[in-house]
Amino acid sequence: METIADIRDLRKTYAGGFEALKGVTLAIETGEILALLGPNGAGKTTLISTICGITSPSGGSVTVGGHDVVSGYRDARRLIGLVPQEIHLEPFSKVKDTVAFTRGLFGKPRDDGLIERILRQLSLWDKRDARVVELSGGMKRRVLIAKALSHEPALLFLDEPTAGVDVELRKDMWAIVDGLKAQGTTIVLTTHYIEEAEAIADRVGVINGGQLLLVEEKAALMKRLGQKCLQIDLLDPVTAIPEVLAGYGLEIVGNGHALRYTYDTRGEGTGITRLLADLSAAGMSLRDIQTEQSSLEDIFVGLVREGAA
């Protein structure tokens, strides 16, 4: 797979001695959507800022499109679009002028047709002559994306793109990201919304304490680390697990009306057949059985706990 950005042993230590990045190594693949998950203070924004050349690294290297972000800053930055968390826009500028101005900052020639296509894609065309101060928070965030796309970057960073927006707008943003990927744009997003990564990402990275715990294809990650839960609804409630069932690690739930059995999907066998036979031998009558797959959120929480241990 072709790589658009190569991060090697990246470190960032601030003046007070705080280590924000501790040797991060990551290859961002061309055309992918990579979601970076991590709690507040994990290093997500510092990582993006360093790749974009906003923050100077204390060690290691970053190249974008083969250009070093320090020695070849201008060439690297031309390939990057950045949508920051904070909304900083000129309040009295018109939407179309704001986007066009950003394109000019990157030395790109005027292209009214391109600006129109971007604004239409982001449902901003009807607001093209509106002043930024007149827009809702969600629309302002769309303007930030339009500005980031105005110079036609190959690599787009979205730092918490749906923070503070409602569920409907969040889903609209997912559709926008999906459309950008279809056009060949590589996208890296940081998010606190686990469902966001689960819905649109090709790969998921988990970062905590300035260290990258892992980066893996989303489906493979869930298959490798995921567990399934079997919930067994009982006809008669129980107050304790019978001795014969002690080895299964069963959990009593629903005020004793159900048992929960967790098993590893990677194992040679699930143990369910033997469990059901032992339940019958113990004189327990079943009313219903249902399974539940671990979500990416369950996996994420587990990884962060392990990393903090």
N, C-alpha and C positions, 0 to 999 in steps of 0.2 A: 504493500500500500504506500502511495506517495505521501510524504510528510510535508506540511506547509510550515510548521513551527517546531523547532527542536530546543527543548529546555534541558540543560545538563547541570546537575549539582548546584542548582540556583539557591543562593543564600542572601538573606537581607537582615542585617542587624542595625537597629536604630541607635542614635547617639547615647541613649540611656542604658544601652546594653541589651535591650529586648530583642530576641531573635524571632522575627516574624516568619521567616522561611528558613528551613533547616535542611538544605540539600535536596531540593525538589528536582526530580528528573521526569520528563514527560515529552512524548512525541504526539503532536496534534496532527491527525490524519486529514488529508485534503478531502473536503466534501462531507465530513461527518458533523453530527451534533454531539458535542461532549458536554455533559452536565457535571459541574463541580459542586458537591454537597459538603456541607460542614457547618458547625455551629458558629455563632458570633465570635470573632477573634481567631478563627481557625487559620486565616492567611489567604482566603480566597481573593479579596480585593487587592491585597499586596501583590499576589502572584500576577493578577491581570495588569495592575499598574506597572509592574516591572517589565512584563512582556511588551507593553505599549510604550515603554520608554519614559513614563511619567515619574517612576521611582528608579533610582540608580541601584543596581545590585551590589552587594558586598562581596560576592564571590560567585563563581560559576559562569555560565554563558547562555545566551538566548539568541537564536537566529530565526528570522521570519522570511520565508522565500529565499533562503540562503544569505540574507543580509543580517549582520550582527546589529542588535538593537542599540549598542553603544557606539561602535566605530562607524556603523552605516545607518545611523538613526533615520535620516530622511528617507532612504530607500525602503527601510523596513516599515516605517510609519505609514507610507503611502499605501501599503497593502492591508492596513488595519483600520477597522471601524470600531468605535467604542461607544457603547451606550452606558453611561455611569448610573449609579444609584440615585444620586441627587439630581434634581431638575433645576438646571441653571440655564435660563434662556433670557434673551433680551425681551422684556415684557411688552414693549410698544412696537416691535418689529412685526411685519406681516409674515405669516407662515411660509409662503413661497420665497420671500426674500431671505428669511432665516436659513432655509435649506440651501438656496442657491449660493449664499455668502460662504457657507462652510465648504462647498465644492471649490469655490475660488481660493480658499485658504490653502488647499492642497495643490494649487497650481493647475487645476483642470480648466479647460476652456468652457465657456458658457454653453449649456445644453438644456434649453427649455423643455424639449421633448422628454428627456430623461427625468427632469424634475417632476414633470406632470405624471409620468408613469409611476414614480416612487410615491407621490402624493395620492394617486388613485389606489395603488396597491395597499396603502395604509389607511384608506378611507378618510383622507384629509383634503381631497380635491375641493370639496364643497366649502372647506374652511380656508382655502388658499389665500384669501384676502383678509381673513380675520387676524386681529392682533393677538399675540400669544397670551396676553393678560386676559383675554375674553374666553380662553379655552378651559375645559375641565382638566382635572389632573390626569385622567386617562388619555385625553387628546394631547396634552403636553408630552406625555411619555412617547406617544406615536411620533411627535415632532422630533424628539431625541433620536429615535430610530431612523427617521428620514434623513436627519443631518448626518448620521453615521454612515448611511448608504450613499450619500450624495456624490462621493468620489469613487464609487464602485470598488469597494474593498474586497479582497479575496477572503479575508478572515474577519469575522464580526464577533466582538465580545459584548455580551449582554450581562451586566452586573445587576442581579436582582431585578429583572425587567418587569415583573408583575407585582412588585412590592407595593402594597397599599391600594391595589385596584380590586374591583369587585370580581366575582366568579365569572360573570358573563364576559367581561372584558379580558379576563385572564385566558379564557378559551379562545377568544378572538386572536390574542397574541400568539397562542400556540399555532393557530392556523397560519399566521403571518410567518412565523419561524419555519414552519413546514414548507411554505411557498418559497422562502429564500433558499432553503436547502435544495429544492427542486431546480433552482436556477444555478446551482453549483457553488453557493456561498458556504464556506466552512464556519460553523457557529460554536462558540463556547459560551455557556451560560452558567452563572452561579445562581443558586436558588435555595430558599428555605422550604419551598413547597415540594415535598417528595413526589406528589402526583405529577408535578410538572416534568421531572426527570423520567418518571415511569411512562409518561404519555408520549414524549417526543424524542428522548435521547437515544443515540446509537450506543454510546459508551457512557459509563458513569465513573467519576473519580470521587473518592472520599478523602478529604483533607481535614486534619485536626492538629492543633498545636504546631502549625508550620510544617508539618510532614504529610506527604502524600501516602495514605495508607494503602491504596490500591487504585488501579484504573483497569476496568474490564468491560467487555461488552455486556450490555444490560441483561440480555436474556441468559447469557452464560453465567453471570454473577448470581442471578436469582436461582438458576439451576444448581450452581455449585454450593451456594450458601443457604438456599431456601429450605425451609422445612414445611411439612404439612401437618395440620392438626385434624384428628378424627374426633368429632364430638358424638358421643353415644347418649341419646336420650333414653331414660329409663322409665318403665311403667311405675315402679315404686321407688321413692327417694331413698338414698342411703346417707348414713352419717360417717361411715368409715370405709376404707378400702379393705376388702377381704384379704386375708393373708396370702391366699393362692394367687392374687393379682399384684402382690407387692413389687414384683420385679419389672413391671411395665412403666413405672413412673406416672401413674394415672393421677389426674387432678380432679377433685370434686368441684363442680360448678353448678350454677343455677339452683342454689339452695338444696343441693343434693339430688336434683332431678336429672343430672347429666354427669358424664365422665368425659374428660378430655385426654386424648392420647396423642402425643407429639412424636413424629418419626422422621427420619432422615431419608429424603428422596434419593440420596446417593448410595444407600445401603443395598446389599444383595437382596434383602427381603424386607418387607415392611413390618412383619410380625402381626399383621391384622388378623389373618386367618386363625392363628394360634390364640390371639387375644379373644376373639369372638367365641372360640370353643371353650376357653377357660371361663369366660363370663357365663356361658350356659351351664358349665359344670358347677359354678358357684351359685346357681339358682337365680341369676339376675335376668329379668325379662326386658327386652329392648323394644322401644317404641319407634325410634327413628335413628338414622345414622347420616352424618353429613361431614364433608371434608372442607378444609380451608387452607389455601396456599399462603405462605408468608409473603407479605408485601415488601416492596423495596424499603419502606420506612422501617419495618422490623429489622431488616438486614443492616440498614444505616445506623440505627440506634445501637445495635450489637457491636458493630465495628468501631464506633466512636468510644463505646465503653471499654472495649479491648485496648484501643489506642491510649486511653487515659489511664489504664491500669499500670 
